[in-house]
């Protein structure tokens, strides 16, 4: 008979490591498992020097106060708690790649890299070393065992769609999924906070983390300049029709789809439609120039499931998310010249290289996560680039 984590031992004989960030979600995970009788061990990761690299602010995570909060929760639950220094690993695996991607004109998502490496590679290995049979986290995503001949677990969108974090977890490997558990997948945030209050946890009313933890005051350009001095090289602001409209202080100050802060006088609204790291150009144009129908992906992670063998099927129809805040939309995946290509049924605006494109079996709660990849380049039919202007996407070819 399996326990509540789908493991074959009694809870008291099952060690579970809980990744405790110091927030209410992971604290509730530890409380739930402790109440069910599991042998719970809490681990908190020291990811960066909050005192010098990134000042603590409301809405951030992984800072000194969070470590203190995690320790207080562990004491209240009477579970062992360890703080591991992962600063060097975090810098090499997350911060450095983030900086390089941003300098290249992309819009990277460091939370994907953090889950893929620091949390689900390195921390998972530590959990195994401690004799744990599962690593539990406070992510809002569901995990279920396979049916029939499949012994592998799958990932699914959670019950609380407003908290869905599946977009950030598409790069999880099958081996990691089999070891991971997500006890909040079928709870709402309101229910989670109620459980925290029931257990008297000091973090019951703590605000959620919202921003990238190592970016001071939410300004990407500041952290890039500190990590890569001189990266903000000035260049031209060019219209999609070929006109040079002005100058800028560096492409690191811009993102695809941006309207405010371009600092140009124009009779029509202008949006950033492309960033060219090679020439240093910021390409702007009308809103329709942001339209994107086709994406080319790199670093694709196929998970499959629900009868869809997306790794081999040609013209597979599914749903994709190209931003964490957007709902899944109908799309078709196919292969062209050895590349993974996604054709969006209705198109999207403001899609940028470096973002993730995540595959789903449907568009509602409980839809299975089928995998995804990083957007290497986009094809925007409304964009008519002048001969002298090359987008980052074209330069990569």
Order of alpha helices (4+ residues) and beta strands (2+ residues): beta-alpha-beta-alpha-beta-alpha-alpha-alpha-alpha-beta-beta-beta-alpha-beta-alpha-alpha-beta-beta-beta-beta-beta-beta-beta-beta-beta-beta-alpha
